[in-house]
């Protein structure tokens, strides 16, 4: 029974991952073609590949660091992060279910059968819960020094090569999934009191979260392709909007935090609309920005800097106590 269950989970994850990877590649190819035909007059196949994969980007030290970091993360941490997200959401959902169930004397789901309307509302609710959760965590990453030292790994990319989306420190990934247990976990816990085991909407058999990943174009937004959605930018955060978030221009600092939806940024005053085809320079303005273009810099340096932040108050206390004791009477 256990082996059967594990096989089903692995098969499900493998299917979803293959579908996601395939659709992401198609989205990236379509975006590259769209950007190429929109900006280049004299076209050729060779010229298209030079446009889509420019040497100055692909051969940049930052791109090399991206590929090595992506590879080492895949080799060293293949099964840690996905299960951890499920565990935290499920744990908070269970606590929410038990607490609210006891408070309101609900011992069984209010709806025995989750009809199509319930499933659609449940799916939309969970999408919004995950999206606002991401926005708040991303905002905190830029405001809290400890989290910023981790998040600097992502912002240290000086060129964008698609896999830059995974230039995220594993500890940062883990903390994000722990935080995801709060809002989505509470939302899911409430839903378990309303309907028994509600399932997400599927479109042509594809889970709606896979569709979300395609819509947010996470791979494309971490490339040099300046793709915007026109009027739809008011709802969905386009790649060009996210590229502005990585800009080193002070006017763009702490802007466009959203994941899928752009209205959170408008709601909380952090939206910044890029000019059509606006160019950006990426990276960090720190003196040691070049230190983040190696595996040591991406894996170890953030932890070292976090340690320095944590021990700084202790050093100050020692200095103060030493100054008081050593002061002449």
N, C-alpha and C positions, 0 to 999 in steps of 0.2 A: 504493500500500500504506500509506504513512504517513498520507495524507489519510483513507483508510478507517478506520485505527486511531483517529485523532483524532476522527472522526465518531462511532465507536462509544463512545469514552470520554465524549464530550460528551453523547450520547444517554443513556448509562447514568447519568451524574451528574444530568442533567435529570430523568430518570424518578424516580430516588431522591429528589431534592430536592422534586419535585412531590408524590410520595407522602407524604414526611415532613411537608411543609407542610400537606397536606390532613388527615393524621391528627392533627397537632399542633393544628390549628384545631378539629377535632371533639373532641379531648380537652379543650381549653380551654372549649369551649361546654358539654360534658357536665359538667365540674367546676363551672362557674359555675351551671348549673341545679341540680346536687346541693347546692351550698352555699346557694343561694337557697331551695330548698324545705325545707332542713333548718333554716334560721334565721328565715325570714319566714312569718308566719301569713296576713296579708291580702296577696294576690298580684295583680299585674297586669303586663301586658307592659311598660308604661312604667317601673314600679317595678323590674322585673327589669333593664332596661338601666341604670337609675340605680345598682342594686346591683353589676352587673358592671363598669360603667364610671363610678365615682364621680367627680364633677367635681373634688373636692379632690385626687384622685390624678392624673387625666388632665391637668389644667391646672397641676400643680405644676411649678416650674422644673426640678426633677430629671427629670421625665418629658420635658419639652422637650429637655433635654440628652441624654437617652437616645435619642430619635427622631433628633435631628440627628447624634449620634455614630454610630448604626446606619447612617444614610443615607450619611454620608461614608466609613465603612469599606467599605460595599458598592460605592461608586463608585470609591474609590481602590485597593482591594486585592481585586479580584474573584477572582483565580486564584492568589494567593500561598500561602495557608495550607493548602488541601487537598492540592496537589501536594507541599508541603514535608513534610507528615506521612508521605505514601507514600514519599518519597525516603529519609527518615531510617530508617524501619522497614525498608525494603528493603535499605539499606546495611548496617545492623547484622545483619540476617538473613543476608546474603551472607557477611559476615566470620565469623559464628557457624558457618555451614554449612561454610566452608572450613577453619576452625580445628579444629572437632570432627571433621570428616571426616578430616583428616590425622592427628589424635591417635588416633582409633579405627579408622582404616583403612576408612572407609565411603566408597565411591566412587559409590554409587547408592542411591536410596531403599530402605529395608528392605521396604516394601510397595509393590508396583507399582500396585495398585488401591485407592483410598480408598473403602471401603464405607460404608454409612449410619452404622454405629457409630463408625467412625473420624472421619467428618465431624462427628458430634454432639460427640464428645470434643474434637476440634480446636476447634470453635466455643466450647465452654464454657471451654476453656483460654485462648483468646484474649480472651474476655470478662473473665475473672478477671485476666489480665495487664494489659489496658487499665485495669481498675478500680483495681487496687492501684497502678498507675503514677500514675493521677490522684490517688489519696489521698496518696501520698508527695509529689508535686509541690505539691499544695494545702497540705499541712502545711508544706513548705519555704517557701511563699509567706508564711506567717504568722510564720516564724521567722527568715528571712534578710532583713536590712534592704533590700538592693537589690531583691529580689523583692517585698517588701511595698510598696515605693513604686509598683511597677507594679500590684500587686493592689489597692491602695487605690482605683484607678479603679473597680473593680467594687463595692467596699464603700461608695463615696461616694454611691451611690444612696439618696435619702431616701424615695422611694416606689418601689414595684415595679409595672412596667407590661408584663410579658411580654418585651419586647425588652431588658429589663434584663439578660437572660441573655447578650446580646452586648455589654454594657458592659465590655469587656475590651480593654486596650491591645494593639495589634497585636504589639508586641515580646513581650508576655506570652504571646500566642497562639503566636508562633513558638518561644519557649523551651519552652513546654509540648509542642509537637510534636517538638522536638529531644529532650526528655527521653523522650517516648513511644517514641523509637527504641530506647531501652535495653531495658526489660523486655519490651514486646511484640515488639521486634525480635529479641531473643535467643530468646523463645518461638517465634516464627515460623521462625527459623533452625533450631532443633531439629526442628520439625515437617517442614521440607523434607528432613531426613535420614530421617524415618520414612515419609512418603508424598509422592508426587509431586503438586505443585500442589493441595493440599487446598483445597476450597471451603467457604464458610460455609453453614450451614443457612439455607434460605429457608422462610418460612411463607406459603402462598398467593402465592408468587412474590416476597415482600418479604424483603429481606436482614435477617438477625437483628440487625444493628447499627441498622437503622431501628426495629425492634421495641424494642431497648434504649432508644433515644431517646424512644419513646412511653412506655415503662414508667417511666422516670426523670422524665417530665413536666417537662422543663427550662423550658418556657414557663410552665406553671402555677406551678411553685415560685418563679418570679420575679413573682408577682402577690400581691394581698392575700387571695386565696382560701385559707382554712385547711383544706387537704385532708389527712387522715391515712388510713392503710391498716389501722388496727386491729392485730391480731396480726401481719399481714404486715410491719409496720414493723420487726420483728426481722430481716427479710431485705432488703427494699427500702426505700430511704430516701425517705420521703414528702415532698411539698412543705412541709408544716408543719415538719418537722424541719430542712429547709434554710433556711426563713425564720428559724428560731431562730439559725442560723449568722450571719445578717446583723444580728442584734439588737445594739444599743449597750449593753445591760445587761451589766456586767462578769461576771455569772454565766454568760453565754453565750459569752464570748470563747473562740476556739480550740476550738469544739465542732462536731461533725457535719460533718466534712470530706468525707465520701463522695460519690460520683457516683451510682451505681446501687445498690450494695449497702451496707447499714448495718452489716454485721457487722465491717467493718474498724475502725469507730469503737469498737465494743464490745471488739474484740480489743486495741486499743491505748489504751483508756481515754479516748477523746475523745468518747464519746457523751453526749448530754444529751437527755432525753425532755421535750418540751414538754407543758405542762398542756393539757387539752382546750380548744380554741378560745382559747388564750392569745394575747393581743395583743402585738405587738412594735413598737418604734420603730427605724427603720433609719437608717443613715448612718455618719459618722465623728465621733469625739469631738475631733479635731484643731481647733486654733484657725482654720486656714485651710480648714475643710470646705466653705465656700461657694465657694471658688475652683475646686472641681471640678464646678461646675454650668455650665460653658461649654466650648466646643470647645477653646479654648486650655488650659484646666485639665485636660481629658481626654487631649489629645494631647501637649502640650508639658511641662506642669508635672511629671509623673512623671520625664521624662528630665532635667529641670533638677535635681530633687532627687537623682536617682541620681548625677549629676555632682558634686554637693556632697558626697555620701557618699564618692565615689572620691577626691576631692582633699583631704578632711579629714586623712587620715594624712600626706600630703605637707606640709600646712601645719604639722602638729605637729612633723614632723622639722625643718622650717626654723626653727621657733621654738626647738626644743631646741638645734640647732646654733648659732643666733644667740645664745642665752643662754649657752652654754658659751664661745663666742669672746669675748663681751663682758664676761665676769666678771672683775673685777679680781684681780691676782695678789697 
